[in-house]
């Protein structure tokens, strides 16, 4: 039965406050009669056939009576009636629209419900995932604790698997665990540690890193990895798998600070993708969740991009990639509004989507010209959109984007390089890293590497106090003792043979740097040379 016809008749009944479970429509629990005048009037006003209206009224009356009986049963026994829509991605025909009615006590857990659904569908319960209000039903928690209510509508995703498909599913589950482990590892690594070459970094729209506590970075990092994995599945049109990954990502985003989510667009994009999956799976019963997610998406876009993309244009100089996202948002908002019988609003959203999509179209010949210069199709498309179709301006835009990315990468590399220097220079007595800029200033004033480093450590990076310390402390003798060993400044360290010291001094390093490098490496000549060579581009001066 056509859902739009049902919705139209239902709205008409609600507007006239007609209750189909009462006389004359229902008598002693059985069907009564529907006044001919009412049926003909509805047919005329809704532009439907009389038979269609009559069938819809009977369908709605049966539904109302059944719902009334299940409400009474729930009050007296606690047994709830749930409506479950089955989605089988392997079905060649469109996903089935009918619902299975499941009766279960809400104190029971998710596993029991999954087994009931599986028995209704004659499939293995291990092959089913249940979704309610945008959340995957967990096996060990009660349905009541997972906000499942009487007459609640659920979505059941399952695959009718062969042996090979079962093995593939097992591989995917192992892969999901691996994704979690890898994302956890990447997001746990300290990005401030210059020795860590691989780590997950969170940045805003300008590419500027956002400093986060470790636990929050781990949650956000895992959410982003799961989201990206889901997007890969969505591109393959594996919408059931994508939806599960997206909802897992949604759970991880729930562990992030709400203020953080306001500064990045990741959660808004996730809400958009979840709703796209609902549409692709024809899951109209998730309209409530879809509407809420689209509102969250729209608010997120407005915060990050500006209501008319003005904030994004000011930051990045262009907004066409995000305009494409807005076209998807408008399209989904239009579809949801249509299914909610909000036709004027649906038309407005769909017209905005069409207008945005038309503005984003680019000329194929212009694309070919730019790609002939060595740029990718994506770069050519974004450049043309930003330049209003002008090829020369589009190329200039692409070049400026490259320069901005390189500049940002240069800033990050300089920052990492400075952190590596500070790590090698050690910490002050207050526990902070020695300031590399102050160190360079003292070296340019003629102080030795060791003097500059130790004075800044003692002075807690106060450069004036560091100069005073060095001026008040006379330099010790650098000559070797009678034993032929150079004394070290590290308490309890053994001396280093003069012959070893001479080899390093011959390479052009200053005395104090050589002395300290040998001490740090317990006299290992090769290790000391490696350290000195690595330090050479970080402010360690050569002796002329």
Helices and strands as residue ranges (DSSP letters): H 3-15, E 26-27, E 30-31, H 36-46, H 50-77, E 79-88, E 99-105, H 110-121, G 125-127, E 128-132, E 135-136, E 153-158, H 163-188, H 214-235, H 239-253, H 258-263, H 266-280, G 284-286, H 287-305, H 310-316, H 320-339, H 343-360, H 364-371, H 377-386, H 391-425, H 436-444, H 449-458, H 463-472, E 485-486, E 496-497, H 498-505, H 511-520, H 525-535, G 536-538
